[in-house]
């Protein structure tokens, strides 16, 4: 149940001071995350969606391994079992998120896929009071509703046009199309992302950033590699160019973006983090316009304005 309360003063876990604003770090993560759909689209020319997802997490884990061995190998000896198990659970939700979302990009547009997967803040807002005992402040609630409305308008812009009034296809025509399959997968991806955020908010209070993301990325990679094995998906039947796109996917959207998100979860409420992440479809639409020649129609521009307005309102909850 979404519980709305007057906006509480901004506090971090354990009242820790940070040299970088968590909001600024999170916005950097959103910008880095917005490149993901572009890299995925380029990689999908040759590679299967599940192979892209599995290799993305595998490469990210391998990139982290030298740092973990050099600086954090002794940290694992003192870890309690509960945070480790929660990290593995977060990895399972992350694997679900990537498996469904990346597959959705084969079936629907970048804008629709990214917009629908970003309804995860709604799930986060519903479950935060129950699982984290974090009530949703008024600013976050208003920002959430505006941003989700904007995301839905962005998604609808693929099927509807504005020509002397709103023109949309019939429901039977829309449901019967291939795009609806991608949209459903994107919504399942949103559920996975919500579980990942909620568990991360709870677990980051007990684990340092690098050990936590190493456990999460590694467990997600194992799940995805298992799925590729069971489905007979090839992990090698593509060129070095496609491999480069997947490496960039592991480096920029995964290591830079997801690590920034998990860092911010130690300091910001889960609902606020998830609302700010709604900026990703806005940036992704711009990337798609310049790199994939997907020109945003008027409806998508309207949705973009609403998303940005919602983020600005939600971010005011950080002021104290």
C-alpha positions in Angstrom: 0.0 0.0 0.0 1.4 3.4 -1.0 1.6 5.4 2.2 2.0 9.2 1.7 3.2 11.4 4.5 4.5 15.0 4.8 8.0 15.2 3.4 10.5 14.1 6.1 13.9 15.8 6.5 16.6 14.3 4.3 18.8 11.8 6.2 21.4 9.3 5.1 21.9 5.8 6.5 23.6 6.2 9.8 23.9 10.0 9.2 27.0 9.5 7.2 28.6 12.6 5.5 29.5 12.3 1.8 31.8 14.5 -0.3 29.7 14.0 -3.4 26.0 14.7 -3.5 24.0 11.4 -3.8 21.6 13.2 -6.2 24.5 14.2 -8.4 26.0 10.7 -8.3 22.6 9.3 -9.2 22.2 11.7 -12.1 25.5 10.5 -13.5 24.3 7.0 -13.2 21.1 7.9 -15.1 23.2 9.4 -17.9 25.4 6.3 -18.1 22.4 4.0 -18.0 20.8 5.8 -20.9 23.4 4.4 -23.3 22.4 0.8 -22.6 19.5 0.5 -25.1 21.7 1.9 -27.8 24.5 -0.6 -27.2 22.0 -3.4 -26.9 20.4 -2.5 -30.3 23.8 -2.5 -32.0 24.8 -5.8 -30.4 21.4 -7.4 -31.3 22.4 -7.2 -35.0 24.4 -10.5 -34.4 24.0 -11.6 -30.8 20.9 -13.1 -29.1 19.4 -11.1 -26.3 20.1 -13.7 -23.6 23.8 -13.8 -24.8 24.0 -10.1 -24.5 22.6 -10.1 -21.0 24.8 -13.0 -19.8 28.0 -11.5 -21.2 27.2 -8.1 -19.9 27.1 -9.3 -16.3 30.0 -11.8 -16.8 32.3 -9.1 -18.2 31.3 -6.7 -15.5 32.1 -9.3 -12.9 35.5 -10.1 -14.5 36.3 -6.3 -14.6 35.7 -6.1 -10.9 37.6 -9.2 -9.9 41.2 -7.8 -9.8 40.0 -4.9 -7.6 38.2 -7.4 -5.3 41.2 -9.6 -5.0 43.6 -6.7 -4.4 41.6 -4.7 -1.9 38.6 -6.6 -0.6 39.5 -10.3 -0.4 39.6 -10.2 3.4 36.3 -8.4 3.6 34.5 -11.6 2.5 35.8 -13.5 5.6 33.9 -11.2 8.0 30.6 -11.1 6.1 27.5 -12.3 7.8 25.4 -14.8 6.0 22.2 -12.7 5.8 23.7 -9.8 3.7 25.4 -12.3 1.4 22.1 -14.1 0.8 20.3 -10.8 0.2 23.0 -9.9 -2.3 22.4 -13.2 -4.2 18.7 -12.4 -4.1 19.4 -8.9 -5.6 21.4 -10.7 -8.3 18.5 -12.9 -9.1 16.1 -10.0 -9.5 18.8 -8.2 -11.7 19.0 -11.3 -13.9 15.2 -11.3 -14.3 15.3 -7.6 -15.2 18.0 -8.0 -17.9 16.6 -11.2 -19.4 13.2 -9.7 -19.9 14.1 -6.1 -20.7 16.8 -6.9 -23.3 14.5 -9.4 -25.0 11.8 -6.7 -25.1 14.1 -4.5 -27.2 13.8 -7.0 -30.0 10.1 -6.7 -30.1 9.3 -3.0 -29.4 10.9 0.4 -29.8 13.7 1.8 -27.5 11.3 4.5 -26.2 8.5 2.0 -25.3 10.8 -0.6 -23.8 12.7 1.9 -21.6 9.6 3.8 -20.6 7.7 0.6 -19.5 10.6 -0.9 -17.6 10.8 2.3 -15.7 7.4 1.9 -14.0 9.5 0.0 -11.4 9.3 3.1 -9.1 5.6 2.4 -8.6 6.4 -1.1 -7.3 9.2 0.4 -5.1 6.8 3.0 -3.7 4.2 0.4 -2.9 6.6 -2.0 -1.2 9.0 0.5 0.5 6.7 1.1 3.5 6.1 -2.7 3.9 9.7 -4.0 3.4 11.9 -1.0 4.4 9.6 0.9 6.7 10.2 4.0 4.5 7.1 6.0 4.0 6.8 7.9 0.7 6.9 11.7 1.2 4.5 14.0 -0.6 7.1 15.4 -3.0 8.2 11.9 -4.0 4.6 10.7 -4.5 3.7 13.7 -6.7 7.0 13.4 -8.7 6.4 9.6 -9.0 2.9 10.1 -10.5 4.0 12.8 -12.9 7.0 10.8 -14.0 5.1 7.6 -14.6 2.4 9.5 -16.5 5.1 10.9 -18.7 6.7 7.5 -19.2 3.3 6.1 -20.2 2.9 8.9 -22.7 6.3 8.2 -24.1 5.3 4.5 -24.5 2.0 5.4 -26.1 3.8 7.7 -28.6 4.8 4.5 -30.6 1.3 3.5 -31.4 -0.6 6.9 -31.2 -0.2 10.1 -33.1 -1.5 13.6 -32.7 -3.1 14.8 -35.9 -6.1 17.1 -35.4 -6.6 15.1 -32.1 -5.3 12.0 -30.6 -5.3 9.0 -33.0 -4.7 5.5 -31.5 -5.2 2.0 -33.0 -7.9 -0.2 -31.6 -7.1 -2.3 -28.6 -7.4 -5.6 -30.5 -5.0 -4.3 -33.2 -2.6 -3.2 -30.5 -2.7 -6.4 -28.4 -2.4 -8.5 -31.6 0.9 -6.9 -32.6 4.4 -8.0 -31.9 5.1 -4.9 -29.8 2.8 -5.9 -27.0 5.0 -8.9 -26.3 7.9 -6.6 -25.8 5.8 -4.3 -23.6 4.8 -7.2 -21.3 8.4 -8.3 -21.0 9.4 -4.7 -20.2 6.8 -4.7 -17.4 8.2 -7.9 -16.0 11.6 -6.3 -16.2 10.3 -3.4 -14.1 9.3 -5.9 -11.4 12.8 -7.3 -11.4 14.3 -3.8 -11.2 12.1 -3.0 -8.2 13.2 -6.1 -6.3 16.8 -5.2 -7.1 16.4 -1.6 -5.8 14.5 -2.6 -2.6 17.0 -5.3 -1.7 19.9 -3.0 -2.5 18.6 -0.3 -0.2 18.4 -2.8 2.7 21.7 -4.5 2.1 23.9 -1.6 1.3 23.6 -0.5 5.0 25.7 -3.6 5.9 28.1 -4.1 3.0 30.7 -1.9 1.3 29.9 -1.0 -2.3 32.5 -3.1 -4.2 31.9 -6.4 -2.3 28.2 -5.9 -2.7 28.1 -5.2 -6.4 30.6 -8.1 -7.0 28.2 -10.5 -5.3 25.2 -9.1 -7.1 26.7 -9.0 -10.6 28.3 -12.4 -10.2 25.1 -14.1 -9.1 23.2 -12.4 -11.9 25.8 -13.6 -14.4 25.5 -17.2 -13.2 21.7 -17.2 -13.6 21.9 -15.7 -17.1 24.7 -18.1 -18.1 22.6 -21.0 -16.9 19.6 -19.8 -19.0 21.8 -19.5 -22.1 23.1 -23.1 -21.5 19.5 -24.5 -21.1 18.2 -22.7 -24.2 21.2 -23.5 -26.3 22.1 -19.8 -26.9 25.5 -19.2 -28.4 27.9 -16.9 -26.6 30.5 -16.8 -29.4 28.7 -16.7 -32.7 29.3 -13.0 -33.5 32.0 -10.7 -34.6 34.6 -8.7 -32.6 32.5 -5.5 -33.3 29.5 -7.0 -31.5 31.8 -8.1 -28.7 33.0 -4.5 -28.4 29.4 -3.3 -28.0 28.8 -5.8 -25.2 32.1 -4.8 -23.5 30.9 -1.1 -23.6 27.6 -2.3 -22.2 29.4 -4.0 -19.3 31.6 -0.9 -18.7 29.4 2.1 -19.0 25.7 1.2 -18.2 26.7 -1.7 -15.8 29.9 -0.7 -13.9 29.5 3.1 -14.1 25.7 3.4 -13.9 24.6 0.5 -11.7 27.5 1.0 -9.3 26.5 4.7 -9.0 22.9 3.6 -8.3 24.0 1.1 -5.6 26.3 3.7 -4.1 23.4 6.2 -3.8 21.1 3.6 -2.3 23.1 3.8 0.9 22.2 7.5 1.3 18.8 8.0 -0.4 15.3 6.4 0.1 14.6 3.7 -2.4 11.5 5.5 -3.7 13.5 8.7 -4.4 16.3 6.7 -6.2 13.7 4.9 -8.4 12.0 8.2 -9.4 15.2 9.8 -10.4 16.0 6.7 -12.5 13.0 7.7 -14.6 15.2 10.2 -16.3 16.7 7.3 -18.3 14.0 7.1 -21.0 14.4 10.8 -21.6 18.1 10.4 -22.2 17.6 7.2 -24.1 15.1 8.9 -26.5 17.8 11.5 -27.3 20.4 8.9 -28.0 17.9 7.0 -30.2 17.2 10.2 -32.1 20.8 11.0 -32.9 22.2 7.4 -33.3 19.2 5.3 -34.4 17.3 8.1 -36.3 14.2 7.6 -34.1 12.7 11.1 -34.3 10.6 11.8 -31.1 7.0 12.7 -32.0 5.1 15.4 -30.1 3.6 13.0 -27.7 7.0 11.7 -26.7 8.2 15.3 -26.1 5.2 16.0 -23.8 6.0 12.8 -21.9 9.6 13.9 -21.6 8.6 17.2 -20.0 6.4 15.5 -17.5 9.1 13.0 -16.5 11.6 15.8 -16.0 9.1 17.8 -14.0 8.3 14.8 -11.8 12.0 14.2 -11.1 12.5 17.8 -10.2 9.6 17.7 -7.7 10.8 14.4 -6.2 14.4 15.6 -5.8 13.1 18.5 -3.6 12.6 15.9 -0.9 16.4 15.8 -0.6 16.4 19.4 0.7 16.4 19.8 4.4 
